[in-house]
Every structure is written in C-alpha cells, then in structure tokens.
Amino acid sequence: MESELFDFIAGYMPLTEPEKQVIVDMALFKRVDKGTFLVREGELSNAYYFVVRGCLRTYYMIDGEEKTTAFYTELQNLAPLSTVNKTPSDQYIVCVEDSLLLVSTLDTEQLVFERFPRFETLCRLLSENLLAQNQASFDQFKNSSPEQRYLRLLDTRPDLMQRVPLHQLASYLGIKAESLSRIRRRVQQKART
C-alpha cells in the first residue's frame, strides 16, 4: 500500500529511504468500511485524508436533500474546510466504497515538517495543485449545461459511473436522477447514430 503513495509523491519530489520510513512508522494508513462517516455536519474534525484506494463523497444537507459536492478517489487528497478553519463541519464526508486512507492531523504534519522540511514543500505543491483543480472544476461547472457536465464527467472520471449510485452522480451534476437518466439515454442514442 505504501508503494502507491510513494509513486504518487515521486511525481512531485523523490523521497529518501529515511523519509519513506517516517511515513511508514507513523502508522497513518487506515482501512475504512463502505458507508462509514468520516465527518458529519456539526462535528469537529482535525483530520486530513489522502485516498490510497476507494472513494469518498462530500455533501451538504439542504432542505432535507443531499447535495454532493465532490468525489475523492485514488491519489486524491481532501483537506476539509472545517479542519483547516478549526470549526464545526457544515458538510458530511462518507466512504462510498471500502477505502484505504492515509489520515493525518495538523500536529502529525508539524512533527514531520520539523524532521523533514521538504515535506512542507510537498504539501504546498499538493495544495496548490488541488486549489487549481478545484477552481477549474468550479468554473467549468458554472459555465456548462447539465449535459455538458455529464459528458465532461464521462471524459475525465469515467470510473465514477461504475462506482457511485446514480442519484449521487445526479446530485454532483446539479440535477435530479430522472434528468440524468434522460441525458444518459440521449447521449447513448447520439452515440449509436
């Protein structure tokens, strides 16, 4: 399981063997069952997550309806706003699948940064990358129709079609499940002609 993480990190910077050993020794890896809530609305959390395997979903409850905002899958990190701000969460974070996560806290990160200052650079690079991705995703969402959003999702994250229930995908796309079914039929018909 560590090798997947180390391969990912190597895309940003190579790690020395002592640096790799620190990560292993800290026992940050956690197996979490499908359906487990990592954070619920109103709860305080100090955890940051990196998905080694599996799928996480973030959503809000608005007028009794779930509004999915993101899915995090392999090699994606999640720094909940409530953790960063040290405030009660206004969202839910749940495992869509059995997952293997690297779970850290600000205290854990500070200990690692003191021993290996290069990790702070790595975290900054990861944060900058995540911020840029989120901004691009938000801009695309705001400037596209539901069908365009669905087609983009098919193009950029086709694995979600098999991993996530239809109603959660629809919520993520900002539409009702019935509308998503119609869009899927229309796209399939266009593909056949």
Number of C-alpha atoms within 10 A of each C-alpha: 10 14 10 13 17 15 14 15 16 11 8 13 15 13 15 8 8 10 16 15 12 13 16 12 9 11 11 14 19 14 14 17 15 15 13 15 16 17 21 18 15 13 14 15 19 18 20 19 22 21 22 24 20 21 23 29 21 24 22 18 13 8 7 7 10 17 20 22 16 18 22 20 23 17 16 17 19 20 16 21 15 20 17 13 10 12 14 16 20 17 22 20 23 21 21 23 19 16 21 21 24 21 19 18 15 13 11 13 15 14 11 18 15 11 12 14 12 15 18 15 14 14 15 12 14 16 15 12 11 16 12 12 12 13 11 11 11 11 11 14 16 9 10 12 13 17 18 15 18 20 16 15 16 13 10 10 12 12 12 17 12 8 14 16 12 17 17 22 23 20 19 21 23 18 16 15 17 12 14 21 14 12 17 15 12 12 14 11 10 9 8 6 5
